[in-house]
């Protein structure tokens, strides 16, 4: 599930202010502890930019075919 930027930021700031534990913060903002932990790590490394939405990666059909062939040839 994708959460809006304002929810991610509010949850991170709430936790970092020392107002509650990760578990309590996750419950308060109705998010999982795992995503909250990832957001905290991203925020500590990059600030608000770490919480911004990023565009999904797109791969060409040619690239996908090369990956499939590589996996098949190398039994990965």
Backbone bond lengths (Angstrom), bond angles and torsions (degrees), N, CA, C in turn:
res aa  C-N    CA-C-N  psi(-1)  N-CA   C-N-CA  omega(-1)  CA-C   N-CA-C  phi
1 X - - - 1.451 - - 1.520 108.44 -
2 X 1.311 115.16 137.31 1.456 120.39 -179.48 1.527 108.98 -98.52
3 X 1.311 115.15 134.77 1.457 120.93 -178.73 1.523 109.20 -108.71
4 X 1.335 117.34 144.57 1.463 119.77 179.53 1.529 111.46 -65.83
5 X 1.317 114.63 155.06 1.468 121.06 -178.19 1.524 111.39 -53.98
6 X 1.328 117.32 -44.03 1.466 119.82 -175.88 1.530 111.37 -64.13
7 X 1.323 118.23 -32.14 1.463 121.08 176.92 1.521 110.25 -70.03
8 X 1.335 116.36 -44.56 1.469 120.47 179.14 1.526 110.23 -59.97
9 X 1.319 116.15 -47.32 1.467 120.48 -177.96 1.527 111.15 -65.05
10 X 1.323 117.13 -44.63 1.465 120.64 -178.79 1.530 110.98 -62.47
11 X 1.317 116.95 -41.81 1.464 120.58 -179.76 1.524 110.57 -65.24
12 X 1.310 116.83 -43.73 1.468 121.19 179.89 1.525 110.55 -63.44
13 X 1.312 117.10 -47.69 1.463 120.56 -178.82 1.531 111.48 -64.82
14 X 1.323 116.09 -37.62 1.463 120.33 178.07 1.530 110.01 -61.50
15 X 1.335 116.29 -48.47 1.461 119.78 -179.85 1.532 111.42 -64.37
16 X 1.331 116.72 -44.41 1.457 120.34 -176.26 1.535 112.55 -68.13
17 X 1.319 117.11 -21.27 1.461 120.72 176.48 1.525 111.08 -76.30
18 X 1.342 116.27 -5.23 1.457 120.24 177.63 1.511 113.51 77.35
19 X 1.332 116.72 21.57 1.454 119.81 -176.18 1.529 112.94 -80.27
20 X 1.340 117.27 -22.23 1.462 120.04 178.34 1.523 109.93 -165.26
21 X 1.316 115.71 171.68 1.459 121.87 -179.78 1.529 109.73 -76.40
22 X 1.327 115.95 172.86 1.470 119.70 177.26 1.525 109.67 -61.30
23 X 1.316 116.59 -44.67 1.466 120.83 -179.17 1.528 110.91 -60.39
24 X 1.325 116.58 -46.34 1.468 120.72 -179.77 1.526 111.29 -66.20
25 X 1.325 116.74 -40.92 1.470 120.59 179.17 1.520 110.43 -64.44
26 X 1.324 116.69 -43.77 1.468 120.65 178.77 1.527 110.20 -59.71
27 X 1.305 116.55 -43.98 1.467 120.45 179.48 1.532 111.03 -65.23
28 X 1.314 116.90 -43.68 1.463 121.77 -179.07 1.529 111.89 -59.73
29 X 1.342 116.92 -39.52 1.462 120.92 -177.67 1.530 112.71 -97.74
30 X 1.324 116.85 6.66 1.473 123.40 178.82 1.528 112.27 54.75
31 X 1.322 114.62 47.69 1.467 120.91 176.40 1.529 107.61 -128.17
32 X 1.303 116.30 163.41 1.454 120.12 177.62 1.524 111.35 -78.52
33 X 1.322 115.48 159.55 1.465 119.11 178.33 1.520 111.40 -69.00
34 X 1.333 117.34 -34.93 1.465 120.11 -179.11 1.524 111.87 -63.59
35 X 1.341 119.29 -50.27 1.466 117.97 177.33 1.527 112.39 -61.07
36 X 1.327 116.66 -39.70 1.463 119.96 179.70 1.528 110.33 -60.93
37 X 1.309 116.91 -42.45 1.466 120.87 178.24 1.523 110.78 -62.41
38 X 1.330 117.56 -40.88 1.476 121.29 177.15 1.524 110.85 -63.94
39 X 1.325 116.91 -41.51 1.468 120.87 179.38 1.518 110.51 -63.51
40 X 1.323 116.29 -41.22 1.464 119.74 179.01 1.525 110.85 -61.69
41 X 1.322 116.53 -43.74 1.466 120.54 178.95 1.530 110.51 -62.53
42 X 1.329 115.85 -44.82 1.469 120.12 -179.79 1.527 110.88 -64.27
43 X 1.318 117.09 -40.68 1.462 121.07 -179.53 1.531 111.10 -66.12
44 X 1.317 116.43 -40.49 1.469 119.95 179.30 1.524 111.44 -65.36
45 X 1.324 116.78 -34.79 1.471 120.74 -178.83 1.522 113.06 -80.05
46 X 1.359 116.48 -40.81 1.462 119.73 -169.95 1.520 115.04 -125.30
47 X 1.310 118.24 -0.47 1.457 119.83 -176.31 1.524 110.44 72.24
48 X 1.314 116.70 -152.43 1.470 121.10 -178.12 1.520 112.22 -58.48
49 X 1.334 117.42 -31.80 1.467 120.85 -179.34 1.527 111.23 -60.35
50 X 1.330 117.43 -28.61 1.453 120.77 178.85 1.515 113.92 -69.22
51 X 1.320 116.23 -16.24 1.464 120.64 -179.62 1.523 113.07 -101.19
52 X 1.331 116.92 -5.01 1.466 121.25 -179.05 1.530 110.92 -66.36
53 X 1.323 115.15 153.01 1.466 120.63 174.44 1.519 109.23 -67.93
54 X 1.315 115.91 139.82 1.462 120.71 176.25 1.517 108.64 -116.58
55 X 1.308 117.53 142.32 1.470 118.93 178.86 1.526 110.38 -65.70
56 X 1.315 115.95 147.69 1.461 121.19 178.18 1.521 110.10 -67.42
57 X 1.309 116.06 147.44 1.463 120.37 178.13 1.517 108.99 -76.60
58 X 1.304 114.94 139.61 1.465 119.64 175.47 1.520 108.17 -121.73
59 X 1.315 115.95 139.67 1.454 122.19 -178.95 1.521 109.05 -121.86
60 X 1.324 115.56 141.96 1.458 119.90 179.24 1.525 109.79 -72.11
61 X 1.322 115.47 159.87 1.464 120.66 177.69 1.531 110.08 -61.62
62 X 1.328 116.46 -37.21 1.468 120.74 179.45 1.533 110.87 -62.45
63 X 1.308 116.92 -44.20 1.460 120.71 179.59 1.529 110.46 -63.59
64 X 1.315 116.80 -43.77 1.468 120.52 179.87 1.519 110.90 -61.45
65 X 1.314 116.56 -42.09 1.466 120.53 178.91 1.521 110.54 -62.87
66 X 1.324 117.82 -42.76 1.472 120.89 178.27 1.520 111.35 -60.72
67 X 1.317 116.80 -39.33 1.463 120.52 179.14 1.527 110.18 -65.82
68 X 1.313 117.22 -45.51 1.464 120.71 179.99 1.527 110.33 -61.33
69 X 1.327 116.95 -44.55 1.468 120.21 179.05 1.525 111.57 -63.85
70 X 1.319 117.53 -40.28 1.460 121.42 178.48 1.523 110.75 -62.39
71 X 1.318 116.20 -45.61 1.460 120.48 -179.61 1.523 110.16 -62.77
72 X 1.339 116.96 -43.47 1.456 120.47 -179.86 1.530 111.38 -65.10
73 X 1.324 117.93 -42.68 1.463 121.82 -178.08 1.520 112.30 -69.65
74 X 1.316 116.52 -36.67 1.461 120.70 -175.63 1.528 113.26 -99.89
75 X 1.302 116.00 6.16 1.468 122.35 178.56 1.531 113.00 47.91
76 X 1.323 113.98 49.87 1.470 120.01 -179.51 1.513 110.91 -81.30
